Amino acid sequence: MPDQSGGRRLYVLLRTGMLLAAGFLSSVTSASEIVYLRKGQTFCDLTGEVCLRGTISYRVNLRLLKLRSRVVTAPGPGLLRIYVTGENRQGQLHRAAIEVTIRGHASEIVNKEMIPDAPDVYEWHLESILFDAKDPGSNEAR
């Protein structure tokens, strides 16, 4: 009669290996969690003059705020400030701004990445968008 203990040992080793692999994959997945502030949406400044369509996301593990968008409408070149707020576990409110200069052309690609100065904030929320138009004679917006 064959020895059953060898088969049992192999079963336990395989099962343990599968559990370890599943735990590793789950930790990798949660480490790269992405929180979306806006996803595939149109968002505008307070006056409604400048609108972008795209995604604002926060990669938790990297602490990276990302803007991936295109200009829908804009009166011209200027500085766009997208303000986000978040709270840490102690209840302290933090604010960060994604600043990007735009030329103001329809369908212009507007991408920006930044690491906010509040590493203990897990989730950010879109607070407001402000636009400061550049002087038409200024060379800064080119």
LOVO-150053 format. One record per residue (C-alpha): x, y, z negated; residue in three letters. Coordinates in steps of 0.25 Angstrom, whole numbers. Example, Ala and Ser with C-alpha at 12.3 -4.5 7.8 and 13.67 -1.06 7.14 Angstrom:
+-------+-------+-------+------+
!    px !    py !    pz ! rest !
+-------+-------+-------+------+
!    49 !   -18 !   -31 !  ALA !
!    55 !    -4 !   -29 !  SER !
+-------+-------+-------+------+
! end
This chain:
+-------+-------+-------+------+
!    px !    py !    pz ! rest !
+-------+-------+-------+------+
!     0 !     0 !     0 !  MET !
!     6 !    14 !     4 !  PRO !
!    10 !    24 !    -7 !  ASP !
!    -1 !    35 !    -8 !  GLN !
!     8 !    44 !   -16 !  SER !
!    16 !    49 !    -3 !  GLY !
!     3 !    53 !     4 !  GLY !
!    -2 !    60 !    -8 !  ARG !
!    10 !    68 !   -10 !  ARG !
!    10 !    72 !     5 !  LEU !
!    -5 !    76 !     3 !  TYR !
!    -1 !    85 !    -9 !  VAL !
!    11 !    91 !    -2 !  LEU !
!     3 !    95 !    11 !  LEU !
!    -9 !   100 !     2 !  ARG !
!     1 !   109 !    -6 !  THR !
!     8 !   114 !     7 !  GLY !
!    -6 !   118 !    13 !  MET !
!   -10 !   125 !     0 !  LEU !
!     3 !   133 !     0 !  LEU !
!     2 !   136 !    15 !  ALA !
!   -12 !   141 !    13 !  ALA !
!    -8 !   150 !     1 !  GLY !
!     3 !   156 !     9 !  PHE !
!    -6 !   159 !    20 !  LEU !
!   -16 !   165 !    11 !  SER !
!    -6 !   174 !     5 !  SER !
!     0 !   179 !    18 !  VAL !
!   -14 !   182 !    23 !  THR !
!   -18 !   190 !    10 !  SER !
!    -4 !   197 !    11 !  ALA !
!    -7 !   202 !    25 !  SER !
!   -22 !   207 !    21 !  GLU !
!   -27 !   219 !    29 !  ILE !
!   -37 !   228 !    24 !  VAL !
!   -45 !   236 !    34 !  TYR !
!   -49 !   251 !    32 !  LEU !
!   -55 !   252 !    46 !  ARG !
!   -54 !   241 !    56 !  LYS !
!   -58 !   244 !    71 !  GLY !
!   -66 !   256 !    67 !  GLN !
!   -67 !   270 !    71 !  THR !
!   -63 !   280 !    59 !  PHE !
!   -62 !   295 !    60 !  CYS !
!   -57 !   307 !    53 !  ASP !
!   -66 !   315 !    44 !  LEU !
!   -70 !   325 !    55 !  THR !
!   -73 !   313 !    65 !  GLY !
!   -63 !   320 !    75 !  GLU !
!   -53 !   309 !    75 !  VAL !
!   -57 !   294 !    75 !  CYS !
!   -49 !   282 !    76 !  LEU !
!   -53 !   268 !    79 !  ARG !
!   -45 !   256 !    73 !  GLY !
!   -41 !   250 !    60 !  THR !
!   -35 !   254 !    47 !  ILE !
!   -29 !   243 !    39 !  SER !
!   -21 !   240 !    27 !  TYR !
!   -11 !   228 !    26 !  ARG !
!   -11 !   225 !    11 !  VAL !
!     2 !   217 !    11 !  ASN !
!    10 !   227 !    19 !  LEU !
!     2 !   239 !    13 !  ARG !
!     1 !   244 !    27 !  LEU !
!   -10 !   254 !    32 !  LEU !
!   -12 !   253 !    47 !  LYS !
!   -20 !   261 !    56 !  LEU !
!   -23 !   255 !    70 !  ARG !
!   -32 !   264 !    78 !  SER !
!   -35 !   272 !    91 !  ARG !
!   -40 !   287 !    91 !  VAL !
!   -55 !   287 !    95 !  VAL !
!   -56 !   303 !    94 !  THR !
!   -47 !   314 !    90 !  ALA !
!   -47 !   329 !    93 !  PRO !
!   -32 !   328 !    96 !  GLY !
!   -18 !   326 !    90 !  PRO !
!   -17 !   326 !    75 !  GLY !
!   -14 !   319 !    62 !  LEU !
!   -23 !   308 !    57 !  LEU !
!   -23 !   305 !    42 !  ARG !
!   -31 !   292 !    38 !  ILE !
!   -32 !   292 !    23 !  TYR !
!   -34 !   279 !    15 !  VAL !
!   -37 !   276 !     0 !  THR !
!   -35 !   264 !    -8 !  GLY !
!   -35 !   260 !   -23 !  GLU !
!   -25 !   252 !   -30 !  ASN !
!   -29 !   242 !   -42 !  ARG !
!   -27 !   253 !   -52 !  GLN !
!   -38 !   261 !   -45 !  GLY !
!   -28 !   272 !   -40 !  GLN !
!   -32 !   278 !   -27 !  LEU !
!   -22 !   279 !   -16 !  HIS !
!   -23 !   287 !    -3 !  ARG !
!   -14 !   285 !    10 !  ALA !
!   -15 !   292 !    23 !  ALA !
!   -12 !   286 !    37 !  ILE !
!    -7 !   298 !    45 !  GLU !
!    -5 !   297 !    60 !  VAL !
!    -4 !   308 !    71 !  THR !
!   -13 !   306 !    83 !  ILE !
!   -13 !   312 !    97 !  ARG !
!   -28 !   312 !    97 !  GLY !
!   -30 !   304 !   110 !  HIS !
!   -42 !   294 !   111 !  ALA !
!   -37 !   280 !   109 !  SER !
!   -24 !   284 !   104 !  GLU !
!   -18 !   273 !    96 !  ILE !
!   -16 !   277 !    81 !  VAL !
!    -8 !   267 !    73 !  ASN !
!    -2 !   269 !    59 !  LYS !
!     4 !   261 !    48 !  GLU !
!     7 !   265 !    34 !  MET !
!    10 !   260 !    20 !  ILE !
!     2 !   268 !     9 !  PRO !
!     9 !   272 !    -3 !  ASP !
!     0 !   264 !   -12 !  ALA !
!     5 !   249 !   -11 !  PRO !
!    -5 !   245 !   -22 !  ASP !
!   -18 !   249 !   -14 !  VAL !
!   -24 !   236 !    -8 !  TYR !
!   -35 !   242 !     0 !  GLU !
!   -36 !   256 !     7 !  TRP !
!   -48 !   263 !    12 !  HIS !
!   -50 !   274 !    23 !  LEU !
!   -53 !   287 !    16 !  GLU !
!   -52 !   298 !    27 !  SER !
!   -46 !   302 !    40 !  ILE !
!   -41 !   316 !    43 !  LEU !
!   -36 !   322 !    56 !  PHE !
!   -27 !   334 !    57 !  ASP !
!   -26 !   339 !    71 !  ALA !
!   -13 !   344 !    77 !  LYS !
!   -11 !   357 !    83 !  ASP !
!   -13 !   355 !    99 !  PRO !
!     1 !   363 !   101 !  GLY !
!     8 !   354 !    91 !  SER !
!    18 !   344 !    96 !  ASN !
!    17 !   335 !    83 !  GLU !
!     5 !   327 !    89 !  ALA !
!    12 !   323 !   102 !  ARG !
+-------+-------+-------+------+
! end
